[in-house]
Every structure is written in structure tokens, then in C-alpha cells.
Amino acid sequence: MSEIRSIGVIGLGAMGAGIAQLAVEAGYDTIGREVSVDLGEAAAGRIGGFLTRKVEKGKLEQADRDAAVARLRVTDDLSDLAGCDLVVEAIVEALEPKQELFAELERLCRPDAILATNTSALSVTEIAAATTRPERVVGMHFFNPAPLMPLVEVVQAELTSPETVDAAAAVGEKLGKVVVRCFDTPGFVVNRVLIPLLNDCIRVLDEARVTPEALDAAMRNGAGWPMGPCTLVDLVGIDVHVHASEALYEKLREPRMAPPPRIVAMKNAGLLGRKSGRGFYSYD
């Protein structure tokens, strides 16, 4: 397997832009694809701004910042990623659009290119089934925000080759991440444990009649959590948490996986956490 030298990232929202930032900082030539040039350029501007702040904080040299920015190119044309050694998908968390994208990527990319999905709760095996080369498909689940969270789960689907897993893990390590390899199972490692636990915490809000502030304080000071569950769900995004919970419940039918009614109602009301300015807490 040839060395990974170039990376494509599809979808430059918060997660995709974070992955692209990691790639250019690690020295990879990177192409980011968005649905429009304007959205792509806006994402590139945000990445440049984050790197500038690292310079201001003394965490990055100006010359290194400029070199990283120069390694990023944005496009709205999927075929521009045809020459990439690794393509990481970070689009909407829904199976059908991901399968359609992977089928198209297989047509466009080199036969030896690795295709990775950043899905947090969907089956990598089902995504890979949309291709005729499932041995080249792997999960690379980064955590949000990708530049700050140290973990990446490298997920081996049913037919992923060991060489593909090794290559994806090597990229993760070069990006400065702690790499945990696992097999394809609902929720992988972290979300399989964390999502039902967070759902339990949310249910306790009503059952124990405590405030979000009190619950967060209890879990920080009694369980040693670095961040309270309500603060964490607000950070992740209430809509994201509900979607992941529903996906896990659909696969496993375990009651603890199902999102509690309280948080579903919040999502339906547009209370999505930090990104909407209000969730369990209010944000300026």
C-alpha cells in the first residue's frame, strides 16, 4: 500500500473543517469539497482564522501557519478529489446520502484510494456495501471539535482489509491523535457507552427533580467527570445526540439507547445547545 500523501475531505462543516485543519497542519496536501465555492471558501477562512489564533497563542509559528494554509484547496467539484490517496467523508449523518456518495467516490477515485467515513453511529459495513471494493472502506470517527479532541476511532467493517485499517491508523497517529481500533458495532466504543449514560443522566433530571446545574455539579464532583452531562450535550448538539440515540436504538432496541422525551422536545423546539444559543443553558 502506497504512503498517504494527499487527503480529501467532503463536507466542511464544523467536523469536516476540523479534519481538514488537522490534515494541513500535519503536512498533507488537502482538498476540501463543499456544495458551493462560497461555502468552501468560508470554511477555508475559518480554518485560517483558527490557525492564526494558534500563532497568537504561541502554539504555531507564522511560517508554519502560512505553509499549512497553502496546503488547503477548496472545490465544489467532487472529481477534483480523484487523485487523493485518502478521502474522508463528513457529510450529513444519514445512511442513504453516504451510500450514494461512496458509490460515486468509487467511480471517481483510484482503485487503491482509501475511502473513510466519519460517521458516529451508522454502520460502516452498510456504507461500504454501496461499493464494489469494500476492503478499501474504513471508519475514521473523529470527535468534535476535531482539532482539540485527542481520540479517533478507526473502525474495521466486515470486509475492510487489515492493510486499510493500518493505513488509516497511521494517518490518525500522524494527525497527533490517540488511535483506538475497533470492529464495526453500533456506536463503536465511546458512543456505545456514552450515549445511554447521557440518556440516563437526562432522565434523572426529571426523576430526581434537579436542575441542569445541580446534575452537572453532581457528576463533576461525585463521579469525576471533567464536564457535566448537560454541558456536554449542549456542546455536542442536542439534535446530534438525539439522532445518534435514535440510530443506536434502531439497531439495538435497548431502552436506554432511546432519547428521552425531554431532549426530543428540546430538539423539536430548536433548542440545540451552543450552536443555537440555547439548550440546557443559554449562551451569548
N, C-alpha and C positions, 0 to 999 in steps of 0.2 A: 504494500500500500504506500503510495507516494505521500510525502510530507504535506501537511496542510499549510498552504501559504496565503490563500485568499478565502474570505468568508463573505457570504451574502446573508443579509438579514431582511426578512419580509415582514413588514408591519413595523412602523417606527413610532408607536405609541410609547407609553412610559416604559414598558418592559422591553420592547424591541430597541428603542433608542438606548436604553441602558446596556443591552448586549452589544450593540454597535460601538458604544463608547469603550467598553471593555476590550473589544477586538482591536480598535485602532490604538489604544494605549499599549496593548501587548505586541504591537508591531505588525499586525495583519492588514493587508490591503483589503478594504471593506467596501461593499456596495450595499446601500440600504434602499429598499424598494417600498414606496408608498403608492397609494392610488392616484395621487396627483403630485406634480412637481412642487407646487406650493407647500403641500403638507410635508414633503420630503425636505425641502429647504428649511422649513420652520423647525423640523426635528434636528437638522444639522446645526442650526443656530443654537438650539437648546444644548446640544452636546458641546459645542464650542464654549458656551457660557459656563457649563459645569466644569470644563477643563480650565477655564480662566480663573474660576474661583479656587481651584486646586493650586494654581500658581500663586494667587494672592495669599493663600494659607501656608505657603512654603512647602507644599506636598508635591510639586511638579515644577520643573524648570520651564521657562518660557520657550526655549528652543524645542524641548520635548513636546510641549503643548502644541506648538505650530506644526511639528512633524506629524503628530497624531491627527490633527485636523486635516492635513494634506492627504492622509491615507484614506479618508472617507469620501465616497462619491454617492450621490443620491440619484434615483431614477424613478420613473413611473412605468418603465418597460420591463416586464419580467424576464424577457430574453437577454437583458443585459447581465443577468446572473449566470448565464450559460457556462462561463468559464470558471466559476468558483469551485474550489475544492470541497468546501462545506457550505451548505445553505441551512440557516436556522429560521424556522417559521415561527412567527409570533403574532398571528392574526387572531380574529375573534375565536373565543373558546366554544366552538361548535363543531361537531364531527363532520357534517357534510361539506362545509366550506374547506376544511382542512383536507379531506379526501380529494376534493376537486383540485385543490392546489398541488397536492403531491403527485397526482396523475399528470398534471401539466408540467411540473418540475422534472419528472422522469423523462418526458418528451424533450424538454429543452436542455437539460444538463448532461454532462459527460456521463458515460456508464459507470465510471469509477468515483463519481462525486458522492459524498455523504449527505443525506437529507435528514435533518434533525427537527423535531417538534419540541416546542417549549410548553406543551400542554401541561396543566397542573392536575387534571382529574380524568381526562379522556384516555381511552385505550390506545397505546402506541401501536399495538398489534393491529387494531382495526384501521388506524390511519395508514399503516404500512400496506394493508391489504389492497389499497387503491392502486398500488404499483405492481409491476412485474418483477421488481428487484427488491423485495422486502428485506433482503440481507443487508442492504445499504441504508436502511432507515433505523433511526435510534431516537430515544428521548433525551433531551438536554433540558431539564427543568431548573431554570434559574428562579431565584426568589426575589421579590420586589422590596426595595429598589436594587436592581441587579448590580450596580457598581459598589454597593455597600454591604449587601448580604453575602456572607462568605461561602455559602453552600451551592453546589449544583448536583442534582441527582442525574446520573447517567443511566438511562433505562433501557434494558435489553428486551426487545419484543420477542415474540415466539420464534421468528426466523432471522433476527439480527445476527450477523456474523460476529465472532469474537474479535476479528480484526477491526470491524467498525466500532465496536464498543471501546477497544483500546485507543483508537484514533480520537474518538470523542472525549475520552477521559484525559488524553494527553493535551487536547486543546483546553479543556477545563482547567487543568493544572497550570498551563501557560497563562491563562487569564487570571491566575492568582487565587483560584477557588479551591476549597476543600471538596474533593470529588467522592461521592458515595455511589457505588454501583449497586443496582438492584434489578430485579426482573419485573416485568410488566404486571402490575396488580393494581386494582382500584386505589387511587390516592398515593401510590408508590410508598414511600416511607413516612415522610413528615406529615403530609395531609391525611394519611390513613389514621394516624394517631391524633393529630391536632384538630381536625375538623369536628369529630364527635366530642372531643373535650371542650372546644369552644361552644358547641351547641349546648352541652351540659351547663356551662357557665351562664349562658344566656337564659336558659330555663330557670336557673337558680335565682336570677333577678326577680322573677315573679314569685317563685315558691318561697324564698326566704325574705321577700319584701325588703330588699336592699337597693340602694342606689347604684348606678354605674361606678361612681366614685368609691363607694364602700366596697363593692366587689373587686375593683381593681386593687384597692389597698390591701384587701384580704389576700389576694393571690400573690401580690408582690411580697408582702411581709410574712405570710404564712406558708407559702409554697415556694418562695424564692424566685418567682418569675421576674425577669427584668422589665417586663411591660405587662400591664393588666390586660385581661381579655377584651374588655370594651374598647380600650385604646388600640389594641392590636387589630380588631375587626374594623374599626374606623380607618385605620391606616391601610389595610388590605383593600378595603372597599366592601361595603355591605352587599352590593349586587354580586361582586365576585365570590364572596363567601357563600351566598345563597345558591348561586349557580353550581359551585363546586359541591356543596352539600347535596343538591338535587341529583347531580351526576353520580355521586357515590351511593346515594340511597337507591337510585335506579338499578345500579349494578348489584348491590349487596342486600338490599331490603332489610337492613338493620335499623331499628327505630332511632338510634342515637345519631345516625347519619342524616336524617331528615332535618331540614332547617326549622327551627321553632317558629310558630305563628308570629311572634312578636317581631322577629327580624324580617320575615317575609312582608309583613305590613309596612315596615320601615322602607324596604326596597320599593314597594309599590307606591309609597308616598314620595319617593325621590330623595329620601334621607340616606345618602350613600356613604357618609363618613367625610373624611377630609376633602375628597375631591368635589363634593357638593357643598361644603361649608357647614354641614350639619349631619350628625349621626347620633351616636350615644352622647356626644359632646358637640358644642358649637365651636366653629373655627372662623377666625377673621380672614 
